Amino acid sequence: MDDHNKRVIETALLCAQEPLTVADLSRLFVEDITTADIDEALVELQRAWDDKGMELVHIATGWRFQSRISMREYLDRLTPEKPPKYSRAVMETLAIIAYRQPVTRGEIEEIRGVAVSSNVMKQLEDRGWVEVIGHKETIGRPGLYATTKQFLDDLSLTNLQSLPILEDAAPMAAAAQLGQAVMEFDPSATVETVVIDADAQEVSEIDEETTEATLEETSIEVSEEEAKEVTPESEDNPDETK
C-alpha cells in the first residue's frame, strides 16, 4: 500500500472515537483495497510508531491508538482527581470469572471461601466487564457469568487466549496479579473472614504472577465503599453484610 493510503488509515485511527475494524478501514477507499493490504499497512504503522508516546494496538473490537504506559505519569498530571481503587473483593471475583468462565455466583463463592456481595457483582456489570450469558441447568438455574469485549478492550487484549497462563491456586494471588497488570489494586480496601473447610475442593488454578501483570496498565479503579465483602453466616443470607 502506498504512503498516501497508509496516511489515510493512520488519520482515521487517530481521529476515531472507537476502535476500528479492518472492515471499517476498507470503507475509507473508493478503489478496491484488499484485507491483506490493510493488514500490511497496520503492521507498518505499528513499526512507525515504535519510538513514539502513542502506540497502535489490536484489541477485541478492532484497532486503536493509545498512550504508552511510560507516558502515564505525565498524562495523570492533566487529571487532578484520582480515580478510586478496586478492592481485593472485586479483583478476586473478576479474576475468577475471567479464568473460569462461564461460572455461577455460587461457584465463585466456593472458590473464594466467602459470600459475594451483590454490590461487587453490580459493580462489575455496571462497568461492562461481566455479564450473564445463560443459566446453568441445575436447581434454581443460577446465572452464568462471563467477561465482555469491553473487559478485553480495557485490558488491551485481543481475546481470552491473550490472558496470561495461571499456575497459582489462590484467588488472592490472582487478584493481585490481575490488579498490577491493568488497573490499580488496593489490597486493604476490604477486610473479610475466609471460611476454611477441610473437605473443600482445591481451588482451580489462578496464577499470581500473570493476573497482576494484566490489570495495572489501564489504571481504572473502584472505591472501597462500592465493593464491600461479607463472610457468609448462613446459606439463607449469602449477601448479608458484616
N, C-alpha and C positions, 0 to 999 in steps of 0.2 A: 504494500500500500504506500502511496506517495506521501510526502510530508504534509501536503495540504489536508488530505483526508484524516491523517493522524491528528493534525491540529484541530480539526472539526470534532473528532471524538474526545480529545482532551478538553476542549472548551465545554462540550456538553456535560461531561462528567464533573467539571469544576463548578458549573452553574446549577446542576441538578439538586433538587431538594431531597430526593430519594435515590437509592441505588438504581442503576440502570442495567438491564439485561442486554445480552448480545442482540436479541430481537429488537429491543428499544433502539439500540445504536444503529441497527441496519436501516431504520426508518429515516435516519439523517440524510440518506443519499438517494438521489433520483436514479442514478445508474445502479446496475446490479453489483452489489458488494457481497462477496461470499462470507459465510460464517468463519471460515478459515482465515480470511483476510483480516476480519475484525479481531479474532483471537490473537493473530500475529501482532497487530497494531497495539493491542492491550499489553502484551508482554514487552514490546519495545518501549511503551510508555512507562511501564514499571521500572525498567532499567534506567530510563532517562531521569526518573525522579529518585534514584537511589541515594543521591547526596543532598536531597532537599529536606526541608522540615515537614513536608507532606509526603504521603505515600499512597499509591494506588493499590487497593486490596480487593480480593474476590471474596464475597460473603454469601450467605444463603440466598439473599434476594437479588443479587447482581453485583455490579462493580461500583466502587465509590472511592473518592479521595478522603483521607482523614489525616489528622496530625499525628506525628510520631510521638512515642512515649517520652522521648528525650525533650520534647517541647512542652510537656505537660506543666512543669513547674513555672514556666513563663506565662503560659496561657491562663493558668489559675489566678494570676495576679489581676487579670481583667475582670474576674468574678469575685466581688467582695465577700459574698455569702458562701459559707462552706456547706456542701451537701451533707445530709445526715448519713450515718453509717449503718451498714447491715449488721444485724445482730447474729450471734452464733446460731440461734434457733433458725433464722431464715436461711442462713448459708448451709446448714446441715440438711434442712429439708430440700433446698434447691439441688444440692449435690446428690442426694438420694434419688430424686426424681430424674435428674439428668442421666445417671448411670444405671438406674434400674427400670426405667420407663418401658411400658406403662405400669404404674404402681398405684395401689389404693392408699387411702389415708391410713387405714389400719396397718398396712404393711410398713408404711413409713414409721408409724409409732412403734411397731415391733422392732424395727432396726435401731431406732434411736433410744428406745427404752423409756420414753416419756410421751405424754399426750401431745398432739399437735394442736396448737391454738388455732381457732377459726381466724384470728387476726393475721396469723402467719400465712395461711392459705389465701386469704383475701388479698393480702399484700402482694403475693407473687402473681395472682391472677390480674389484679389491677395494673401491675407493672407490665403485664403482657408477656411474662416469661413462661407461665404454665397454663394449661387448660385441660378440661375434661374431654377426652376423646372417645369415651364409651363407658360401658358399665360391665363389671365382672359378673359372670353368671354364677352367683352364689347367693346365700341368704342376704336379703336387703339390697342386692345389686348395687354395691358401692361404686362410686365413680372411679375411673382410671385416669390418673394424671400423667401428662407428658409435657415436654418443653415445646416451645413455639419457634417459629422462624425469627421472631423478634429477639428471643433469647440468643439465638445464634448470631444475629446481626450485632447485638450489643457486645458480644464476646469476640466479634470479628472472626467468626468461624464459618466455613463453607457448609458443613454438615456435621452430624453427630459423630461420624467417624474421625473428625478432627479433634475431638476431645482427647486429652491425654489418657494413656492406659494406666489404670489404677491398680495398686497392689496392696495398700494398707486396708485393713478391715474396719478401722474405726471411723464412724461418721464425723467425729470432731476433727480428725485429721483431714478428711476430705473437705470439710468446710473451710479449714484454714488454708488449704491449697487453692481451693476454688476462690477464696477471698483475695488471695495475694495475686491471682492471675489477672483478674479483670476489674475488680472493684475493691474499695476499702472494706475491711472486715474488722469489727470491734469485738474481740473475744469476751470482753467484760460487759457487753450490753445486756446480757440476760443471765440470771442466776437460776439454776434449776437442779432438782434432785433426780439422779438417774436411778431407775428401778433395776435392781440386779436380780436375775432369775437364773438359778443354777441349771435349770433344764432348758433355758432358752437356746434357740438355734444360733449358730455363729453368724455374725453379720457378714453380708456379702461384701466382696472386695471393693474397697474405695481407697484410692491412693492419696496419701497426704502430700506427696511431692507435686503431683500433677494438678490436683484441684487448686492448690494455692497458685500454681503458675498459670491458671486460665482465667481468674476473675478480678485481677487488680489493675489491668491496663485501662479499663473503662472509667474507673473511679465513680461509679454510681452507687450511692449509699442510702441506707434507710435508718430512720431514727429508732432508738431502743424502745420508745414507748409504743411504736407501731408493731413491735414483734415480741409480745410477751409470751413466755412459755410457762407451762404448769406441769406439775407432776400428777399423773393420773391417780386419783384417790379411789375411784370406783369405775366399773365398766359402764355405769349408767350416766356418769357425767365426765366424759373424757376431756372436755374443754373448760372445766371449772377452774377458775383462776386460784392461785395460791393465796 
